[in-house]
């Protein structure tokens, strides 16, 4: 068995690509548009997986945009997406500076949760050992659900 991808439905391609690519650092590896099916599929991969993704051997995130308006709710109903990051504090700071709420701050230097523009929970895990506790994260409270 091999994990291939996780699919999430999105409402706004630009907002989603800004979040996943510009802020989280994923890369678009391919895109498919279906006039007949009236949808766009955008496949993203982590930078370290992008080359393997071209050979379809790396896990990907599939963003599905349906051209006809639909309402999606309960982004947590499938769980969450998880990404290992080089510096959890730096990434959380970047996200926060861009207006993203840090729902579960990285108080322990190891784990944080944020949400995508569509309410999908994203778990961020520090690569290697946890970083030493650091303010403002160490004393920051949780916000909302994650």
Buried (B, 14 or more C-beta within 10 A) or exposed (E): EEEEBBEBBBBEEEEBBBBBBEBBBBBBBBEEEEEEEEBBBBBBBBEEBBEBBEEEEBBBBBBEBBEEEEEBEEBEEEEBBEBEBEEBBEBBBBBBEEEBEBBBBBBBBBBBBBBBBBBBBBBBBBEEEEBEEEEEBEEBEEEEEB
